[in-house]
Amino acid sequence: MAKLQSLDPHTPMFAQFKEKTGPIVLANTFFVPKERTEGFLALFRRQAEFMKAQPGFVSLQMHKGTADSQLLMNVAVWESTEALATAFGSPEFQRMAAEFPDDIVSYPHIFEQIDE
């Protein structure tokens, strides 16, 4: 399973799930060793198809760092933290998440828009 790290140690993602707000953006940056990129993306696409079918899902985009970077970033919009937490906590999603190799590191954080 990928290792989860917090960008902000004072407010890890699981603590953010407790705040009822929305719409929200999940920005999840992954460190993926080069030799794992293809396999990671295949599994990510399976997870994305599952998430797209969940109530409260709005949109999703995956980005790759430039200049031979080993970073990938998923930006997903959800109607609420509750919707994301429910989808994330589902047994099916957790089974897929457990398939990621241990040398992948995930840095998820939830944001809400403050300016237009």
Contacts in CASP RR format, 6 or more apart in sequence:
PFRMAT RR
TARGET T0000
AUTHOR 0000-0000-0000
METHOD contacts of the structure
MODEL  1
MAKLQSLDPHTPMFAQFKEKTGPIVLANTFFVPKERTEGFLALFRRQAEF
MKAQPGFVSLQMHKGTADSQLLMNVAVWESTEALATAFGSPEFQRMAAEF
PDDIVSYPHIFEQIDE
1 97 0 8 1.000
1 98 0 8 1.000
1 99 0 8 1.000
1 100 0 8 1.000
1 102 0 8 1.000
2 30 0 8 1.000
2 97 0 8 1.000
2 100 0 8 1.000
2 101 0 8 1.000
2 102 0 8 1.000
2 104 0 8 1.000
2 105 0 8 1.000
2 106 0 8 1.000
3 102 0 8 1.000
3 104 0 8 1.000
3 105 0 8 1.000
3 106 0 8 1.000
4 13 0 8 1.000
4 105 0 8 1.000
4 106 0 8 1.000
4 107 0 8 1.000
4 108 0 8 1.000
5 105 0 8 1.000
5 106 0 8 1.000
5 107 0 8 1.000
6 12 0 8 1.000
6 13 0 8 1.000
6 107 0 8 1.000
6 109 0 8 1.000
7 29 0 8 1.000
7 107 0 8 1.000
7 109 0 8 1.000
8 109 0 8 1.000
11 109 0 8 1.000
13 108 0 8 1.000
13 109 0 8 1.000
13 110 0 8 1.000
16 81 0 8 1.000
16 109 0 8 1.000
16 110 0 8 1.000
17 81 0 8 1.000
17 84 0 8 1.000
17 85 0 8 1.000
17 88 0 8 1.000
17 110 0 8 1.000
18 81 0 8 1.000
19 81 0 8 1.000
20 80 0 8 1.000
20 81 0 8 1.000
20 82 0 8 1.000
21 80 0 8 1.000
21 81 0 8 1.000
21 112 0 8 1.000
22 78 0 8 1.000
22 79 0 8 1.000
22 80 0 8 1.000
22 81 0 8 1.000
22 112 0 8 1.000
23 58 0 8 1.000
23 77 0 8 1.000
23 78 0 8 1.000
23 79 0 8 1.000
23 80 0 8 1.000
23 112 0 8 1.000
23 113 0 8 1.000
24 77 0 8 1.000
24 78 0 8 1.000
24 80 0 8 1.000
24 81 0 8 1.000
24 84 0 8 1.000
24 110 0 8 1.000
24 111 0 8 1.000
24 112 0 8 1.000
25 75 0 8 1.000
25 76 0 8 1.000
25 77 0 8 1.000
25 78 0 8 1.000
25 110 0 8 1.000
25 111 0 8 1.000
25 112 0 8 1.000
25 113 0 8 1.000
26 74 0 8 1.000
26 75 0 8 1.000
26 76 0 8 1.000
26 77 0 8 1.000
26 78 0 8 1.000
26 84 0 8 1.000
26 108 0 8 1.000
26 109 0 8 1.000
26 110 0 8 1.000
26 111 0 8 1.000
27 73 0 8 1.000
27 74 0 8 1.000
27 75 0 8 1.000
27 108 0 8 1.000
27 109 0 8 1.000
27 110 0 8 1.000
27 111 0 8 1.000
28 73 0 8 1.000
28 74 0 8 1.000
28 75 0 8 1.000
28 76 0 8 1.000
28 106 0 8 1.000
28 107 0 8 1.000
28 108 0 8 1.000
28 109 0 8 1.000
29 71 0 8 1.000
29 72 0 8 1.000
29 73 0 8 1.000
29 106 0 8 1.000
29 107 0 8 1.000
30 40 0 8 1.000
30 71 0 8 1.000
30 72 0 8 1.000
30 73 0 8 1.000
30 74 0 8 1.000
30 104 0 8 1.000
30 105 0 8 1.000
30 106 0 8 1.000
30 107 0 8 1.000
31 70 0 8 1.000
31 71 0 8 1.000
31 104 0 8 1.000
31 105 0 8 1.000
31 107 0 8 1.000
32 40 0 8 1.000
32 70 0 8 1.000
32 71 0 8 1.000
32 72 0 8 1.000
32 104 0 8 1.000
33 70 0 8 1.000
33 103 0 8 1.000
33 104 0 8 1.000
34 70 0 8 1.000
36 101 0 8 1.000
36 103 0 8 1.000
36 104 0 8 1.000
37 70 0 8 1.000
37 72 0 8 1.000
40 72 0 8 1.000
40 100 0 8 1.000
40 104 0 8 1.000
41 62 0 8 1.000
41 72 0 8 1.000
43 96 0 8 1.000
43 99 0 8 1.000
43 100 0 8 1.000
44 62 0 8 1.000
44 72 0 8 1.000
44 74 0 8 1.000
46 96 0 8 1.000
47 93 0 8 1.000
47 96 0 8 1.000
47 97 0 8 1.000
48 60 0 8 1.000
48 62 0 8 1.000
50 87 0 8 1.000
50 92 0 8 1.000
50 93 0 8 1.000
50 96 0 8 1.000
51 57 0 8 1.000
51 60 0 8 1.000
51 76 0 8 1.000
51 87 0 8 1.000
51 93 0 8 1.000
52 60 0 8 1.000
54 83 0 8 1.000
54 86 0 8 1.000
54 87 0 8 1.000
54 90 0 8 1.000
55 83 0 8 1.000
55 86 0 8 1.000
55 87 0 8 1.000
56 78 0 8 1.000
56 79 0 8 1.000
56 80 0 8 1.000
56 83 0 8 1.000
56 87 0 8 1.000
57 76 0 8 1.000
57 78 0 8 1.000
57 79 0 8 1.000
57 83 0 8 1.000
57 87 0 8 1.000
58 76 0 8 1.000
58 77 0 8 1.000
58 78 0 8 1.000
58 79 0 8 1.000
59 76 0 8 1.000
59 77 0 8 1.000
60 74 0 8 1.000
60 75 0 8 1.000
60 76 0 8 1.000
60 77 0 8 1.000
61 74 0 8 1.000
61 75 0 8 1.000
61 76 0 8 1.000
62 72 0 8 1.000
62 73 0 8 1.000
62 74 0 8 1.000
62 75 0 8 1.000
63 72 0 8 1.000
63 73 0 8 1.000
63 74 0 8 1.000
63 75 0 8 1.000
64 71 0 8 1.000
64 72 0 8 1.000
64 73 0 8 1.000
65 71 0 8 1.000
65 72 0 8 1.000
65 73 0 8 1.000
76 84 0 8 1.000
78 84 0 8 1.000
78 87 0 8 1.000
81 110 0 8 1.000
84 110 0 8 1.000
87 93 0 8 1.000
100 106 0 8 1.000
END
